[in-house]
Amino acid sequence: MIIGTALVVGGGIGGMASAISLAARGVKVDLIDLDPDWRVYGAGITITGPTLRAYRHLGMVDRIRQEGAVTNHSRVRLFDGTVLRVLDEPVIEEGLPATGGIMRPILHRIMQDRVRELDIPVRLGVTVDALANMDIGVDVTFSDGTSGHYDLVIGADSVFSKVRDLAFPHMGPAQPTGQGCWRISIRKPPEQDMGEFYFGSANPCGITICGEDAVYLFLLTPHEPREEHLNDEELFTTMKQHLAPFGGNAGWIRDNMTRQDWINYRPLAASLQPGPWFNGRIVLLGDAVHATTPHLASGAGMAVESAIVLAQELEQASSVEAGLKAYQDRRFDRCRDVIESSVAIGKLQLEHGPPGEVAGLIEGALARLNEPF
Ligand SMILES: Cc1cc2nc3c(=O)[nH]c(=O)nc-3n(C[C@H](O)[C@H](O)[C@H](O)COP(=O)(O)OP(=O)(O)OC[C@H]3O[C@@H](n4cnc5c(N)ncnc54)[C@H](O)[C@@H]3O)c2cc1C
């Protein structure tokens, strides 16, 4: 391995995957996160087959299987609840479930446990204030006044990345797509036995099982700026109104949701940042450089894949620059495909495009994602 030390900025999905992948190859990694409590919000997350494959590289699939939910089927319904078909989800690797879901706080804990097992030092409530590329390595000034020197700095600090702002002047903020995503985490509807997608209404919706008695429902609507600032009571009543047309388990959730359930509304934004994704020995990964919308449920999978590819390429490269270039080359087109397909699906939904065209875009993109990374 051509680097001995690394600083990972951001202890989310991509940052932890990166710290784990590098530490497992003998790199001395420090991890920092701005959040003093190192939390994650209470949503569920869909873990597609390719994402499960990436987590298998990190040795975590068994725990995801035990503490989340996995399945090989999903059901497509009309928005009123009429069942259209049951899909067999393709299994992309021997012994790997086809797809699944898990609550984000549980996934976060599973990854944190692995970080601790690898004895990776974690500092919380801290960010970077300055980064200076030196002849060899990067001088880092931290927000608590301390400093450090690392062979590599990895910016995995998400869509509003400070590392990107500090070291990548040719990049810019993610662009709003015009849609917003509503999510609710709630107990499992009694009839819910697999994930579901609801089509045919103005606002598409889906449900992912995340554990024995846990699901989350997502609903995509045209973005209304005022909905970004709703209080808890307004979030509850507005989401309930948006769910009015739905039958099936989505209707059950509307009728049984309570003010205690976790509810969130978030406008969607996406960006594939232009290359280079590295500046000297500072490199970006995850939403900091390839932020997507949830239409293919693949943002987390892309972050974990990027972390694995970065470690693999550094392990076999003859120089750090060659390793970072190889990382970018391997990731760019795959991330572009996910982002462009996701944004195109959202645009068609906003324009009320033919459901067959939307389904075709989703199926095509998911089939390409099943290819090895
Ligand atoms: C509505 C919605 C639904 C989604 N659903 C899915 C899904 O079902 N499946 C899927 O695969 N993906 C989904 N995604 C995408 C997925 O959540 C992200 O792609 C993934 O979390 C990206 O990982 P990351 O490590 O880049 O960022 P994050 O996981 O967001 O982690 C970033 C970390 O950096 C820390 N941080 C932030 N700023 C700083 C700073 N300045 N200094 C230090 N630390 C900092 C944060 O505290 C956080 O811990 C969804 C996204 C959205 C918006």
The ligand as an SDF file (V2000), in Angstrom:
LIG
                    3D

 53 58  0  0  0  0  0  0  0  0999 V2000
  -34.6640   11.3260    0.5100 C   0  0  0  0  0  0  0  0  0  0  0  0
  -33.4970   10.4040    0.2900 C   0  0  0  0  0  0  0  0  0  0  0  0
  -33.6860    9.0250    0.3050 C   0  0  0  0  0  0  0  0  0  0  0  0
  -32.6070    8.1700    0.0700 C   0  0  0  0  0  0  0  0  0  0  0  0
  -32.8290    6.8200    0.0470 N   0  0  0  0  0  0  0  0  0  0  0  0
  -31.8100    5.9970   -0.2750 C   0  0  0  0  0  0  0  0  0  0  0  0
  -32.0290    4.5920   -0.3670 C   0  0  0  0  0  0  0  0  0  0  0  0
  -33.1460    4.0960   -0.1340 O   0  0  0  0  0  0  0  0  0  0  0  0
  -30.9630    3.7940   -0.6920 N   0  0  0  0  0  0  0  0  0  0  0  0
  -29.7260    4.3150   -0.9660 C   0  0  0  0  0  0  0  0  0  0  0  0
  -28.7960    3.5390   -1.2840 O   0  0  0  0  0  0  0  0  0  0  0  0
  -29.4910    5.6440   -0.8680 N   0  0  0  0  0  0  0  0  0  0  0  0
  -30.4910    6.4850   -0.5290 C   0  0  0  0  0  0  0  0  0  0  0  0
  -30.2480    7.8230   -0.4160 N   0  0  0  0  0  0  0  0  0  0  0  0
  -28.8770    8.3370   -0.6400 C   0  0  0  0  0  0  0  0  0  0  0  0
  -27.9370    8.0710    0.5420 C   0  0  0  0  0  0  0  0  0  0  0  0
  -28.5140    8.4420    1.7730 O   0  0  0  0  0  0  0  0  0  0  0  0
  -26.6410    8.8490    0.3430 C   0  0  0  0  0  0  0  0  0  0  0  0
  -26.1950    8.7030   -0.9880 O   0  0  0  0  0  0  0  0  0  0  0  0
  -25.5310    8.3630    1.2830 C   0  0  0  0  0  0  0  0  0  0  0  0
  -25.9040    8.5520    2.6330 O   0  0  0  0  0  0  0  0  0  0  0  0
  -24.2440    9.1150    0.9620 C   0  0  0  0  0  0  0  0  0  0  0  0
  -23.2470    8.7880    1.8980 O   0  0  0  0  0  0  0  0  0  0  0  0
  -22.1580    9.8760    2.3160 P   0  0  0  0  0  0  0  0  0  0  0  0
  -21.2060    9.1790    3.2030 O   0  0  0  0  0  0  0  0  0  0  0  0
  -21.6600   10.5900    1.1350 O   0  0  0  0  0  0  0  0  0  0  0  0
  -22.9730   10.9620    3.1580 O   0  0  0  0  0  0  0  0  0  0  0  0
  -23.7150   10.7650    4.5430 P   0  0  0  0  0  0  0  0  0  0  0  0
  -24.1210    9.3720    4.7480 O   0  0  0  0  0  0  0  0  0  0  0  0
  -24.7530   11.8480    4.5540 O   0  0  0  0  0  0  0  0  0  0  0  0
  -22.6090   11.1070    5.6430 O   0  0  0  0  0  0  0  0  0  0  0  0
  -21.9710   12.3550    5.7240 C   0  0  0  0  0  0  0  0  0  0  0  0
  -21.3550   12.4920    7.1050 C   0  0  0  0  0  0  0  0  0  0  0  0
  -20.5180   13.6430    7.0970 O   0  0  0  0  0  0  0  0  0  0  0  0
  -20.7260   14.3890    8.2680 C   0  0  0  0  0  0  0  0  0  0  0  0
  -20.3670   15.7610    7.9410 N   0  0  0  0  0  0  0  0  0  0  0  0
  -21.0900   16.6680    7.2440 C   0  0  0  0  0  0  0  0  0  0  0  0
  -20.3840   17.8010    7.1140 N   0  0  0  0  0  0  0  0  0  0  0  0
  -19.2010   17.6130    7.7350 C   0  0  0  0  0  0  0  0  0  0  0  0
  -18.0410   18.4170    7.9270 C   0  0  0  0  0  0  0  0  0  0  0  0
  -17.9610   19.6610    7.4320 N   0  0  0  0  0  0  0  0  0  0  0  0
  -17.0150   17.8940    8.6230 N   0  0  0  0  0  0  0  0  0  0  0  0
  -17.0660   16.6490    9.1320 C   0  0  0  0  0  0  0  0  0  0  0  0
  -18.1360   15.8380    8.9760 N   0  0  0  0  0  0  0  0  0  0  0  0
  -19.1730   16.3100    8.2800 C   0  0  0  0  0  0  0  0  0  0  0  0
  -22.1920   14.1660    8.6180 C   0  0  0  0  0  0  0  0  0  0  0  0
  -22.4110   14.3950   10.0060 O   0  0  0  0  0  0  0  0  0  0  0  0
  -22.3770   12.7060    8.2280 C   0  0  0  0  0  0  0  0  0  0  0  0
  -22.0870   11.8420    9.2890 O   0  0  0  0  0  0  0  0  0  0  0  0
  -31.3120    8.7080   -0.1820 C   0  0  0  0  0  0  0  0  0  0  0  0
  -31.1140   10.0810   -0.1810 C   0  0  0  0  0  0  0  0  0  0  0  0
  -32.1940   10.9320    0.0430 C   0  0  0  0  0  0  0  0  0  0  0  0
  -31.9570   12.4190    0.0070 C   0  0  0  0  0  0  0  0  0  0  0  0
  1  2  1  0
  2  3  1  0
  2 52  2  0
  3  4  2  0
  4  5  1  0
  4 50  1  0
  5  6  2  0
  6  7  1  0
  6 13  1  0
  7  8  2  0
  7  9  1  0
  9 10  1  0
 10 11  2  0
 10 12  1  0
 12 13  2  0
 13 14  1  0
 14 15  1  0
 14 50  1  0
 15 16  1  0
 16 17  1  0
 16 18  1  0
 18 19  1  0
 18 20  1  0
 20 21  1  0
 20 22  1  0
 22 23  1  0
 23 24  1  0
 24 25  2  0
 24 26  1  0
 24 27  1  0
 27 28  1  0
 28 29  2  0
 28 30  1  0
 28 31  1  0
 31 32  1  0
 32 33  1  0
 33 34  1  0
 33 48  1  0
 34 35  1  0
 35 36  1  0
 35 46  1  0
 36 37  1  0
 36 45  1  0
 37 38  2  0
 38 39  1  0
 39 40  1  0
 39 45  2  0
 40 41  1  0
 40 42  2  0
 42 43  1  0
 43 44  2  0
 44 45  1  0
 46 47  1  0
 46 48  1  0
 48 49  1  0
 50 51  2  0
 51 52  1  0
 52 53  1  0
M  END
$$$$
